[in-house]
Amino acid sequence: MRARDLAVEYETVGVDSPATEAARLMADHKLPALLVLGRDGEPAAILPASQMVKVLVPTYVIEDPTLAAVIDERSADRICQSLSGRTVGECLPKEPVAPPIADPADTAVEVAALMAGARSPLVAVVEKDKAGTRLLGVITASHLLHELLGVAGAAG
């Protein structure tokens, strides 16, 4: 099975998209991460849900987790307001890692190696030609596992 066959439509956001929109997509669709597209429309970064949660938690609580116990529910509700007015780009780590990109002809094992090497929950499948770069879709770790286990099960 090739990357082009494994790729599925997946939610993407732009670096200039509102952070609240990204958080809502993650929450509503239970996504482990979002593919972030640069201003040129090409894959630029991956925004893991854990990074979005980190943006929500005040720095002083990250530095001293025992302080989380003293934050009441009303204060917790206000934490989500910290995303208001921020962009996805502002929520990325200081040094965002470029997303792993698979060629449409890559095999499932090549995609797995790429994903494992990058420790990424998803891989973008991109076709490049004279006209430019076109995102064909995304392969998530869970989808890849499902396909690999299905192939292994059929062989066994």
C-alpha positions, 0 to 999 in steps of 0.5 A: 500500500502506498502513501497516496492510498493511505492519505485521508482528508484531515483538518488543517489550519494556517499559521495565521488562523485563530488559536481558538479555532484550532483548539475547537477543531482538536476538541470537536474531532478528538484530534491528536494534532493539526497540520499547520499550513504556512502562508504559501499553503505548504505544510509548515508545522504540526501543532500537537494537542498537548502543545495547545494544552500547554498554551492554556496552562499558566507558566507558573503552574507548569513550573510548580504543578502543585499550584494547579490544586489551588486553581478553582473552577472559575479560574480554570474557565478563564484559562481558556480565554488565554487563546483569545486573540492569539494565532496558531503561529503564536501557539507553536513551540519556539522552534517548530519542527517541520512536519514529516512529508511523504511522497505519494509513492512511499510504501506504508513501511517508509511512512512508518519509518518517517513517522517513527523517526520524527516522533510525529502523530501524523505525516503529510502526503505531498505531491510536488510537480512543476505547478507547485506543491499539493497536499494530498492528505494526511496519514495519522499514526492510528490509521497507519497502525490499523492498516499495518495490523490489517495487512499483518492479520491477513497474512497470518 
